[in-house]
C-alpha cells in the first residue's frame, strides 16, 4: 500500500504531497 499509494499520490497530488511526504 505504501508503494502504490505513494506513487499514486505523488502523481496526482505531488504538489502538496511531494513537499510534505516525498516518497515515504
N, C-alpha and C positions, 0 to 999 in steps of 0.2 A: 504493500500500500504506500509505503514511503516513496519508493521509486516512481510508481505510476502517478501518485498524487503530486509529487514534487515536479515531475516533468510537465504534467497537465497544467498545474497551477502556474508554473513559470511561463508556459507558452501563452496562456490566456491572460494571466494577471501577473506577468513578470515585472510589471511597472511598480506595483506596491509590494508584491510578494518577493520579488527579486531583491529588493533592498532590505526588506525585513528578514525573511528567511530564505537565503540563497538556494543551495541545493538540498540542504537538510530539510 
